[in-house]
Amino acid sequence: MKSDVKKKTRAAKSRELTQPPGSSPGTAAAGGRDDKAKESGSRWTFLTNHSHVLIVLHAEPDLVLREVAARVGITERAVQRVVQDLEEEGFIRRERVGRQNRYEVRTDVPLRHPIESHRTIGDLLQLITG
């Protein structure tokens, strides 16, 4: 006997996990990926996972990395590697607060690539977050 209850597809479950709180499907919020881009089959974005993680941590510095991963749409382990990279290069500082970390984005640090090195992280964040 078949159940009338539909099972959610893996993609539907993923959309629920990566959808930022307070946003509706098909819209991008701070660090969230646009569902329309996912549905169109697009596999790349103009910004990297490093920049997505940076944007999310700038907006909410007290988030746990599991939540950052859900918002960016990558694994928690990938977020850990990104945070390590960003910390090693001086783009963020990690401060231990009780049992959690708080992340400070250093907005005065210049971007790495020679084409954009005349701009800072703060310039990028201002452009993205308005």
N, C-alpha and C positions, 0 to 999 in steps of 0.2 A: 504494500500500500504506500502510495507516494504522499509525502507531506506537502501541504499547501504553503508552508513556510519556505520562502526563497532563501537560499544561502547566498551570502555576500561573496562577490568575487574578490580575489586577492587585490585587484586594482582598487575596488571600492573601499576595502579595509585600509589600504595604503593612503587613499585620499583623505579618509577620516583622520588618520594619524598625523598626516603632514599638513592638514588644513589649520592655519593659525586661528586661535580663539578669536571670535568676534568678526571673522571674515566669512564671506559666502563663497560657495564653489565658483571657480572661474575667475577669482580675483586674487591678486598677489598682495600680501601684507609684508611687514618687516621680516624679511628672511623667508617667507613662504614662496613656494613655486606656483606659477600660474597653471591651473588645471587645464586650460585650453591648450597650452603648449604641450602638456603631457598627452592629451587626447589626439592632437594633430600628428603625433609620432615624432615630434621634434626631440632630438637627442642631445642638443647642446644649447648653452646659453652664453650670453656675452660676458657674464661675470663667472668667476670660478667658485668652486666650493669654499676656497679660502675667503673670498670676499663675502660670500653668503654667511659663513660662520661669523665673520667680523661684524657684519651688519646686524645679525641677530644679537650677538653679545653686546654691541653698543646700545641697542634698544632695551635689552633686558640683561644687565650684567650679573644677575643672581641666578639665572637659569641653570639647571643641571644639564650636563652634556647629553643625556638621553633626550631631553626636550629640544635641545638645539638640533640634534640629529633628526628628530621628527619634523621640525620646521623646515630644515634644509632639504630633507629627503634623502639623506645618506645614513650609513650605519653609525652607531655610537663609536665604534673603533676608528672609523674614518675621521670623525669629529675630534677624537683624542689626538690623532696624528696632526690634523690641521692646527689644533690649539698648540700643540708642541712646536710646530713650525713657526706659528705666529709669535709665540713666546720667545723662542730662540733668536728670532730676527728683531725683537724689540717692539713689535706692533701692539702687543698686549702685555699686561702685568696680571699675575694671578695672586690673589690674597686669600688666605685661608680664614674663614669666618665660621667658627664653631666646627661643624662637620661638613660644611659646604665651602665651595670656592666662589669668590666674587672676581669678575674680570673687568679690568680697566683698559679700555682701548686708548692707546696713545695717539691722539689726533694730530700731533705735531710731526710725526715721522713721515718722511717723504716716501712716495711710492717707489717700487724697486726697478721697474723697467726704464731704460733711458728715455723712451718716448714720453713717459709721464712723470719722470723723476722731479720735474719742477713743481709738481703738486703733492699735497700731503694726504694722509689717510682722512683727515678732517674734511678736505675738499671733496673727496669721493663720497664720504658719508653725507655731506650736505647735499650733494647732487642727487643721491639716491633717496634720502629720507625727506628732502625738501625742507 
